Amino acid sequence: MGKRLNVLGFMKASGDELHTFCGEGSVKADFVIESINTWRSGLTKPTVLVLDNARIHRSASLAAQLTTWQQQGLFIFFLPTYSLHLNRIERLWLKAKQRWLNPIDYESLASLRCALERIWSQFGQTYQINFN
């Protein structure tokens, strides 16, 4: 395929609601900030967003947004270093790659995007994950 499709997602702790943002190529801090702002615009009450310690999540441009987001009721909590097991969305990505995507979905960037859109649109109904 040669190209890369990245997915950034925000999932409720209950695992029953998912918001995803797709981008081609490498993910930059601007993409993460723009995605957070788009997702945040739909929030109606104070919310905590849990992020891992990926370098992009610790960028200077993202750090510059923290105060603004806090004033808007969005609080960022960073997981401890080396705590991948606490990052629920990583478990979701793994399940999508291992169980929900088929080899044929990887034939082209368009087919992969289509398969992912199908999965995300049916998340919580057809595609479910149990964190227990």
C-alpha positions in Angstrom: 0.0 0.0 0.0 2.8 2.4 0.8 0.7 5.1 2.5 -0.3 5.3 6.1 -3.7 5.9 7.7 -3.7 7.0 11.3 -6.7 7.1 13.6 -7.0 9.2 16.7 -10.0 8.3 18.9 -11.8 9.4 21.9 -13.8 6.8 23.8 -16.0 7.0 26.8 -14.7 5.1 29.8 -17.7 2.8 29.5 -16.5 1.8 26.0 -19.9 2.5 24.4 -19.2 5.7 22.6 -16.3 6.4 20.2 -15.3 9.5 18.2 -12.6 9.0 15.6 -10.5 11.2 13.4 -8.5 9.9 10.4 -5.4 11.3 8.8 -3.0 10.2 6.2 0.8 10.2 6.7 2.4 11.0 10.0 0.3 12.6 12.7 1.4 16.0 13.7 0.5 18.0 16.9 -1.8 20.2 14.9 -3.9 17.2 13.8 -4.2 16.1 17.5 -5.1 19.7 18.6 -7.7 20.1 15.8 -9.2 16.7 16.6 -9.5 17.5 20.3 -11.1 20.9 19.6 -13.6 19.3 17.2 -14.5 16.6 19.8 -14.5 19.1 22.7 -17.0 21.3 20.9 -19.7 18.7 21.5 -19.1 18.4 25.2 -21.8 19.6 27.6 -20.2 19.1 30.9 -16.7 19.1 32.4 -14.7 16.2 31.0 -11.4 14.4 31.6 -9.5 13.3 28.6 -6.9 10.6 29.3 -3.8 10.5 27.1 -0.8 8.3 27.1 2.7 9.7 27.0 3.2 9.6 23.3 5.7 12.3 22.2 3.0 14.0 20.2 0.7 14.3 23.3 3.6 16.0 25.1 4.3 18.5 22.4 4.8 22.2 23.2 1.9 23.2 21.0 -0.5 20.8 22.8 0.9 21.9 26.2 0.1 25.5 25.2 -3.6 24.5 24.8 -4.0 23.0 28.3 -5.0 26.2 30.1 -7.5 27.1 27.4 -9.0 23.7 27.5 -9.2 23.7 31.3 -11.1 27.0 31.2 -13.5 25.4 28.8 -14.1 22.4 31.1 -11.7 19.9 29.4 -9.0 18.5 31.7 -6.1 16.4 30.4 -4.8 13.5 32.5 -1.6 11.8 31.4 -1.2 8.1 32.1 2.0 7.1 34.0 4.9 6.2 31.7 5.0 2.5 30.6 1.3 1.9 31.5 0.0 0.7 28.1 -2.3 -1.7 30.0 -4.2 1.2 31.4 -4.9 2.7 28.0 -8.2 1.3 26.9 -8.2 2.7 23.5 -5.0 0.9 22.7 -6.9 -2.4 23.4 -9.6 -1.2 21.1 -7.1 -0.5 18.2 -5.6 -4.0 18.8 -9.0 -5.7 18.6 -9.9 -3.8 15.4 -6.6 -4.8 13.8 -6.7 -8.4 14.9 -10.4 -9.3 14.8 -12.5 -6.7 12.9 -10.4 -5.9 9.9 -9.9 -8.5 7.1 -6.8 -8.9 4.9 -8.8 -7.6 1.9 -9.4 -4.4 3.8 -5.7 -3.6 3.4 -5.6 -3.8 -0.4 -5.8 0.0 -0.8 -6.0 3.1 1.4 -9.6 3.6 0.2 -10.7 0.1 1.2 -9.0 0.4 4.6 -10.7 3.8 5.1 -14.0 2.3 4.1 -13.6 -0.7 6.5 -12.7 1.6 9.4 -15.6 3.9 8.7 -17.9 0.8 8.8 -16.4 -0.4 12.1 -16.5 3.0 13.8 -20.1 3.7 12.6 -21.2 0.4 14.1 -19.2 0.6 17.2 -21.2 -0.2 20.3 -23.7 -2.3 18.2 -22.0 -4.8 15.8 -18.5 -4.1 17.1 -18.2 -4.2 20.8 -15.4 -4.5 23.3 -15.7 -5.7 26.9 -13.1 -4.2 29.2 -13.9 -6.6 32.1 
